[in-house]
Amino acid sequence: MDISLKNNDLTEGKIWKVMLNFVLPIFLGTLFQSLYTTIDAIIIGRFAGKDAFAAIESVLSFQRLPVSFFVGLSSGATIIISQYFGAKKKEEVSKASHTAILFAIVGGLLLSVLSCVLSPFFIKLIKVPNEIFYQAQIYTIICFSGIVFSMVYNIGSGILRALGDSKTPFYILILSNILNIILDLILVIIFKLGVIGVGFATLISQIISAILIFIILLRTKLDCKIYINRIRFYKKYLKEIFRLGLPIGIQSIIYPIANTTIQSNINIFGVSSIAAWAVCGKLDFLIWAVSEAFSIAISTFVAQNYGAKKTSKS
């Protein structure tokens, strides 16, 4: 069965209306993500205890480092696909999309393995207290093992957004977050698995979101439709992804590096200080997420119009 989504040409129509329709699902997605993290924190703090909550929060900013870099790097794929779509170059859209998917799979697997192997060293480096060290390490390894699925979802979402479809990734995000909360309730409250339960709830929801986005790309009728036998690295487009994405990737880790440095200094003061700082950090995440939503929307809009040579809009 084909999934018939619609190309959303951001080069046509009034700028404010086009941008509003495109950015609204992304913006709502970030708000929902922020709400999810707050509910998640309440479940963990209430039913898993302060130590479990602190263990997770003590390494959260560190966990965002490799993911933020890779997501920033993969933004290069979204930009070039948007440009080719704006220029009506269907074959280039297809080849760039297949390159991006393989890039997500290979890069995600390498990053998962590397992050899992190096995580104990870095957890010590950021001064996680001894009483929660084991919980923090277990949670980090479980989450890092799912990086490849997170990358497939993010790349897949980026491909769809490049063609102007911001609603499908939004629906999948809502579904995966609701699933994550349900699994948290089951694994933490009923099975009392603590940080292990929280970690596996996150991992399972990431796997489901990756599978859903991949199925949609396989069955869609859009120019970015994925064919299994065409998934490969096309050298031209891989170089373009790195050329455009590397500066974004480096920029993307500056904020997590700053937060990780701050977190490492807070970790020195013990479990209670970590938990208190984590509560304040939820507001900080909301502000960052909202700005990120507008950044995604603007870069896609500009890239499509640049590809269409409508420089007055871009």
matplotlib code that plots the C-alpha trace (Angstrom):
import matplotlib.pyplot as plt

x = [0.0, 1.3, 1.3, 0.3, 1.8, 1.8, 4.8, 4.6, 6.3, 7.6, 8.4, 4.8, 2.3, 2.5, 5.6, 3.9, 1.2, 3.6, 6.0, 3.2, 1.8, 5.2, 6.6, 3.5, 3.9, 7.6, 6.8, 4.0, 6.4, 9.0, 6.3, 5.1, 8.7, 9.2, 5.9, 7.0, 10.4, 8.5, 6.1, 9.0, 10.9, 7.8, 7.4, 11.1, 11.3, 8.0, 8.3, 12.0, 13.4, 15.7, 18.9, 17.5, 16.3, 19.7, 21.5, 19.7, 19.9, 23.7, 24.5, 21.7, 23.7, 26.7, 24.4, 23.3, 26.8, 27.2, 23.6, 23.6, 26.7, 25.3, 21.9, 23.7, 25.8, 22.8, 21.2, 23.4, 21.2, 18.0, 19.5, 20.7, 17.5, 15.5, 17.6, 17.1, 13.4, 13.1, 15.0, 12.6, 15.5, 13.7, 16.6, 18.9, 16.3, 16.1, 19.9, 20.5, 17.7, 19.2, 22.7, 21.3, 19.5, 22.7, 24.6, 22.2, 22.5, 26.3, 27.0, 24.5, 25.9, 29.5, 28.4, 26.4, 29.4, 31.9, 29.7, 28.9, 32.6, 33.8, 30.8, 32.4, 35.5, 33.3, 31.0, 34.0, 35.2, 32.0, 32.3, 29.1, 28.8, 29.8, 26.4, 24.7, 27.6, 26.4, 22.8, 24.1, 26.4, 23.7, 21.2, 23.8, 24.8, 21.1, 20.4, 23.6, 22.7, 19.7, 21.6, 21.2, 17.4, 17.4, 19.5, 17.3, 14.3, 16.0, 17.3, 14.0, 12.2, 14.7, 14.1, 10.3, 10.7, 13.0, 10.0, 7.8, 6.1, 6.5, 3.3, 4.3, 7.4, 5.2, 2.6, 5.4, 7.0, 3.7, 3.1, 6.7, 6.5, 3.1, 4.5, 7.6, 5.4, 3.2, 6.4, 7.8, 4.7, 4.7, 8.5, 9.0, 5.8, 4.7, 8.0, 10.1, 13.1, 14.2, 16.7, 16.9, 13.2, 13.5, 16.3, 14.5, 11.3, 13.4, 15.1, 11.8, 10.1, 13.2, 13.0, 9.3, 9.8, 12.6, 10.6, 7.6, 9.6, 11.4, 8.2, 6.7, 9.8, 9.5, 5.8, 5.5, 4.9, 7.0, 10.2, 12.2, 10.7, 13.3, 14.1, 16.1, 18.2, 19.1, 20.4, 24.1, 26.6, 26.5, 29.8, 28.7, 25.8, 27.8, 30.5, 27.7, 26.2, 29.6, 30.3, 27.1, 26.5, 29.9, 29.8, 26.3, 27.4, 30.2, 27.9, 25.3, 27.7, 28.7, 25.5, 25.7, 29.4, 28.6, 25.8, 28.0, 30.7, 28.2, 26.7, 30.1, 30.6, 27.1, 27.8, 30.5, 27.8, 25.9, 22.6, 20.3, 22.0, 21.8, 18.1, 17.5, 19.4, 17.6, 14.2, 15.4, 16.9, 13.5, 12.7, 16.0, 15.3, 12.0, 13.6, 16.3, 13.8, 11.5, 14.5, 15.6, 12.1, 12.3, 15.8, 14.7, 11.8, 13.8, 16.7, 14.3, 12.4, 15.5, 17.0, 13.9, 13.7, 17.5, 17.2, 14.3, 16.4, 13.8, 16.4, 13.9, 12.3, 15.4]
y = [0.0, 3.4, 6.3, 9.4, 12.4, 15.8, 17.8, 21.2, 23.7, 26.5, 28.6, 29.4, 31.6, 34.3, 34.0, 34.5, 31.9, 29.3, 29.7, 29.5, 26.3, 24.8, 25.9, 25.3, 21.4, 21.8, 24.4, 22.2, 19.2, 21.0, 22.1, 18.5, 17.2, 19.7, 18.5, 14.9, 15.5, 17.2, 14.3, 11.9, 13.7, 13.6, 9.8, 9.1, 11.4, 10.1, 6.4, 5.7, 8.0, 11.0, 8.9, 7.6, 11.0, 12.5, 9.7, 10.4, 14.1, 14.1, 12.6, 14.1, 17.0, 14.7, 12.3, 15.2, 15.8, 13.1, 13.2, 17.0, 16.9, 14.1, 15.8, 19.1, 17.2, 15.6, 19.0, 19.3, 16.6, 18.5, 21.6, 20.0, 18.0, 21.2, 23.0, 20.2, 20.1, 23.8, 23.5, 20.6, 18.2, 14.9, 12.6, 14.6, 14.6, 10.8, 10.2, 12.7, 11.0, 7.5, 8.8, 10.5, 7.3, 5.2, 8.0, 7.8, 4.0, 3.7, 6.9, 6.0, 2.4, 3.8, 6.5, 4.0, 1.6, 4.4, 6.2, 3.0, 2.1, 5.6, 6.4, 5.1, 7.3, 10.4, 9.8, 9.8, 13.0, 14.9, 13.9, 11.9, 11.0, 7.5, 6.7, 7.1, 6.3, 2.8, 3.9, 6.7, 4.4, 1.8, 4.4, 6.0, 2.7, 1.8, 5.2, 5.3, 1.9, 3.5, 6.4, 4.7, 4.6, 8.3, 9.1, 7.3, 9.1, 12.5, 12.0, 10.7, 13.6, 16.0, 14.4, 14.9, 18.5, 19.2, 18.6, 20.7, 18.0, 19.0, 17.2, 13.6, 13.9, 15.7, 12.9, 10.3, 12.4, 12.6, 8.9, 7.9, 10.3, 9.0, 5.4, 6.4, 7.8, 4.6, 2.4, 4.5, 3.9, 0.2, -0.4, 2.0, 1.7, -1.9, -3.7, -1.3, -1.3, 2.2, 3.8, 0.5, 0.8, 4.5, 3.6, 0.8, 2.9, 5.5, 2.9, 1.1, 4.4, 5.4, 2.0, 2.5, 6.0, 4.9, 2.0, 4.3, 7.0, 4.4, 2.6, 6.0, 6.7, 3.3, 3.7, 7.4, 8.7, 11.8, 12.5, 11.2, 7.7, 5.2, 2.0, -0.6, -1.5, 2.1, 2.8, 3.6, 6.5, 8.7, 10.5, 13.9, 14.2, 12.7, 15.5, 18.1, 16.8, 17.1, 20.5, 22.0, 19.9, 20.0, 23.7, 23.1, 20.0, 21.9, 24.8, 22.4, 20.9, 24.3, 24.6, 21.0, 21.4, 24.5, 22.6, 19.6, 21.8, 23.4, 20.0, 18.5, 21.3, 20.8, 17.0, 17.8, 19.0, 15.7, 14.2, 16.9, 19.6, 17.6, 17.1, 20.7, 21.9, 19.4, 21.0, 24.4, 22.9, 22.0, 25.6, 26.1, 23.2, 24.7, 28.0, 26.1, 23.8, 26.6, 28.5, 25.2, 24.8, 28.2, 27.4, 24.2, 26.0, 29.0, 26.9, 24.7, 27.7, 29.5, 26.3, 25.6, 29.2, 29.3, 26.1, 27.7, 30.8, 32.9, 35.0, 37.7, 35.2, 33.4]
z = [0.0, -0.9, 1.5, -0.4, 1.3, -0.4, -1.5, 0.2, -2.1, 0.1, -3.0, -3.8, -2.0, 0.6, 2.8, 6.2, 5.4, 3.9, 6.9, 9.5, 8.0, 7.9, 11.3, 13.3, 13.5, 14.3, 17.0, 18.5, 18.4, 20.5, 23.0, 23.2, 23.6, 26.5, 28.1, 27.7, 29.4, 32.3, 32.7, 32.4, 35.1, 37.4, 36.9, 37.5, 40.6, 42.1, 41.5, 40.9, 43.5, 43.8, 43.1, 39.8, 38.8, 39.6, 37.8, 34.6, 34.8, 35.6, 32.2, 30.1, 28.7, 28.0, 26.1, 23.9, 22.7, 20.0, 19.0, 18.6, 16.4, 14.2, 13.9, 13.0, 10.4, 8.9, 8.5, 5.5, 3.9, 4.6, 3.0, -0.2, -0.7, -0.1, -2.8, -5.3, -4.6, -5.1, -8.4, -9.4, -9.8, -8.9, -9.6, -7.4, -4.6, -4.8, -4.8, -2.0, 0.0, -0.4, 0.5, 3.6, 4.8, 4.5, 6.2, 9.1, 9.4, 9.1, 11.1, 13.8, 14.2, 14.5, 16.9, 19.0, 19.4, 20.0, 22.5, 24.5, 24.7, 25.8, 28.1, 31.4, 30.8, 30.1, 33.0, 35.3, 33.6, 34.4, 38.1, 38.5, 42.3, 43.2, 44.7, 41.4, 39.0, 38.2, 37.5, 35.3, 33.3, 32.7, 31.6, 29.3, 27.6, 27.0, 25.5, 23.4, 21.9, 20.3, 18.6, 15.2, 15.5, 16.6, 13.6, 11.2, 12.6, 12.5, 8.9, 7.8, 9.3, 7.7, 4.3, 4.6, 5.9, 3.0, 0.7, 3.0, 5.0, 8.7, 9.8, 9.4, 11.6, 14.1, 14.3, 14.7, 17.5, 19.4, 19.0, 20.2, 23.2, 24.3, 23.9, 25.9, 28.8, 28.8, 28.9, 31.7, 33.7, 33.0, 33.5, 36.4, 38.4, 37.7, 37.1, 39.3, 36.9, 37.8, 35.4, 33.4, 32.7, 31.8, 29.4, 27.7, 27.4, 25.5, 23.4, 22.4, 21.5, 19.3, 17.5, 16.8, 15.5, 13.2, 11.8, 11.2, 9.4, 7.3, 6.3, 5.2, 3.1, 1.5, 0.6, -0.1, -3.6, -2.9, -4.8, -1.7, -1.9, -0.8, -2.7, -0.8, -3.9, -4.4, -0.9, -1.3, -1.0, -4.0, -3.7, -4.9, -2.4, 0.5, 0.0, -0.1, 3.1, 4.8, 3.2, 4.5, 7.6, 9.3, 10.3, 11.6, 13.5, 15.2, 16.0, 17.4, 20.1, 21.5, 23.6, 24.9, 25.7, 27.8, 29.6, 30.2, 31.7, 34.0, 34.8, 35.7, 38.3, 39.7, 40.0, 42.5, 45.0, 45.1, 44.3, 45.8, 43.8, 40.6, 41.1, 41.8, 38.8, 36.6, 37.4, 36.4, 33.2, 31.9, 31.2, 29.6, 27.3, 26.3, 25.2, 23.2, 21.6, 20.4, 18.8, 17.2, 15.6, 13.9, 12.8, 11.1, 9.4, 8.2, 6.8, 4.8, 3.5, 2.4, 0.8, -1.3, -2.6, -3.2, -5.3, -7.2, -7.7, -6.0, -4.2, -3.2, -0.9, 0.3]

ax = plt.figure().add_subplot(projection="3d")
ax.plot(x, y, z, "-o")
ax.set_aspect("equal")
plt.show()
